[in-house]
Amino acid sequence: MPLDLPAGRHPSEPWLSFLTDLDAALDDPADFHCIGGFVVSQHYGFARETADLDVLTVIPPEAAERVAALSGKGSPLQKKYRVYIDHVGVANYPDEYETRLVRVFPIWPKVRLWSLEPHDLALTKLERSNDRDIRDVMYLAHAGLIVREALISRFERELEPYLTGRTPTWHRTTLQMWVEACWPE
């Protein structure tokens, strides 16, 4: 049965049907802390496609295995809709991101999606920093969703102190490159 929802209050297809089917298949509610291209495109409005919904965590943790079986890579829902949920095993993210999560698309009783706030989302992209990540961050900046000072401050307070090895230098250099690209002086 198709959902009768107002425009802009739900993700586009195939995500709407995929997540509706996942909701129907789950026995109990699960919270998804979402990052990546799905959030940038479906919630923050950047016109780009993505085939996966990157998730930092699923709560309760025991639901993660069921979610992967139903909607992960190679799952029945992935085969049906050609999109899937990808539980990100390793990612760098700001220490207090959970205090700033934003509920998105609250239309399902069991699938509860939470997006990282734009600055936190941008900082998750520092590690990889490929062309798509850079475009995502530039979009967030040009749309006024992130501001230079807040991005730098959050990096210094909540991400950099937890990085080890050569990673802090890599991240700081990448952040500086982004700042110069997004906010040229």
Secondary structure, DSSP 8 states (H G I E B T S, - for coil): ------TTSS--TTHHHHHHHHHHH-SS-EEEEEESHHIIIIIT------SEEEEEEEESTTHHHHHHHHHSTTSHHHHHHS-EEEE-SS----TTGGGG-EEE-TT-SSEEEEE--HHHHHHHTTTT--HHHHHHHHHHHHTTSS-HHHHHHHIIIIIGGG--TTHHHHHHHHHHHHHHHHS--
